[in-house]
Amino acid sequence: MSEASMSLSATNSPVSSTIGTPDRDYEETIIRPKQGWIGVDWRELISHRELLLFLVWRDVKVKYKQAIFGAAWAIVVPLVSVLIYTIIGKFAGFANRTVTVNGVPTPYPVYIYAGLLPWLFLQTAINGGGLSLVNNQPLLSKIYLPRLFIPTAMIGSACVDFFMSSIVFTLMILYYVVQTQGTFTPSWQIVFIPGLIALMMIGALGTAYLLSALTVMFRDLRFIIPFITQLGIWLTAVVYPQTIFTVPQKTADGQIVRDIHGNAVLVADYRDWLALNPFAGIVQGFRSAILGEPWQWTQLIGSIVLCSLLFVLGLFYFKRVERRFADIA
């Protein structure tokens, strides 16, 4: 293939045509650039699915290459995070603000882990997905492949960590079930977890597509994205109960009024404002499904709407600027 053809293949989504001539015993593929709007070629993505699986496996291997503990870091990081935030929560008084389900308090480490489980996945989408194109410049400028695979592969590798963390979380729940002699048990609402995972995936992919494309265009985002994740863990109420956004009713002597289930009777509730955060409903949804806390429907609906919009916007913008990636990467 000529050098000009290779250049086109690196800078544009292709329209391929195969030409055969009588005097040749091989076929030549000419890649021509598309004009105007470039839509998502779903057939191409499906036909190259093995490449996506290879990129996912490559990201997993590179992530833990030459690490002493290897893939065990996917287990160590959540456990250490749970330990740190549990200690902080005990001193800050957050542990006393968790919702009591049927009169049974939730073990605070389980409460923290239930929020960290989806957030660590979303954090990878923001950090890893946002920098995925910049960190894979040779793939953009030297060869052609469906560019959507690059941020998607980062989300795929995060699924491996999510699966391993879920196993540890399950073991933690079983430990507390045995320790409390069955007093604490996960809720039957855990059956809704697959739907929450699907919503989490949509939000993660949309975020990865949007931030990865923006980072190629505006390199300042490389320094802003880590700050977003650090701030987001607090804005999403991941490591503290959402009840701090409520005002409980108190008696004349300052005691909190509680209902028959042991939960505080509220005078004011500002938790619906968290619906402006597309990920808050997902994090709280995991806690509601696993621990049996009341569902925050406004937040959940907000996450469904905002994550869907984020996915469409991320996909649209990614395809809109994709033809320029190889020139400016």
Phi, psi and omega in degrees: 000142183290162180296324180296320180294320179296323179296318178297321182294336182272346187240354183218152170289134194268154162243113189259143173222142183255128182243129176241141180237152182299329185270009180236145178257021178220168180251142180248129180257123178255125181258121181246146179286147173278155176252145177076208184293133178255110179278179179277121178272088184296326179296320179294318180298319180292319182292336180256024185298330178294327177295321178299316179297323178295318180294323177297312180297322178297316180296322178295315181294317181294323183299321185248013180294134178062018173273137184299316182269353178060223182292351178297342177298333177295341177262320184294315184301310178298320182294317178294320178298317178299317180298313182296312184287336174292317178297315178299317181296325179295315182287326182278351180085008180294328183298335180275356182255004179289155182282134176271124182260115180055037178079001181252118179289144178277131175305129188298322176300323177293320178300316180294315183296324180298330177274325181288332183304306177286329184292320179298327175293313180294327178297322176296323178297322182284312182284297184292314180295321180295329182258006188296317181290318180296324181279354180234045181302319180301327179292335181278326189256344186252332182224168173253135171204160176301113187295335177300337182294333186292305175291330179295322179297324178296321177293323178297319178292329177293332177297326179296314178297319180298319180296316181293320178294325179296324178296316179296320179296320178298318178295324178295318179297316179298323178299314182286332174296317179290317183297321181271006179057041176085000178296317175261126176220150176295155183282155175294342181291358178299344178295344180273359182301317179304321178295321178293324177295319178298317178295320178298320179295318179298313179296321180293315180295315179300318178295316181296316180297314184293310184290324180295318179291319179293324181293325176295321183282323184231100187290345178299336181296340177301330181267339182275325185302314177300325178293324179299317181290324178294319179286325185296329182296333177269323179289341181261002180056051182277318189248020174209155182287145179291349180294348176290346176268015178242158177245111182281153175281139182234153177278179182297330180267011174090005179278142180284132178280130183236153178274188185292341179268000179090003179271149182292140173278126190264142173266321180219147182222115183251015184292336181296339179294337178291349177295343176287345177266119184297342184256350183295319180295330179289313181298312179292329177297320177298319180293321179294318182290321185274318187261349178084016177292157177300139179288136174266089190295324179298317178294318182294316178297320177299320179293320179298314182291311186290322179293323177295315178295321179296321179294314181295315180296316180298317180294318180297312183292322179302311180290332181293323184252006186300322184295345182261356185301312186293333182283328187242359182294000000 
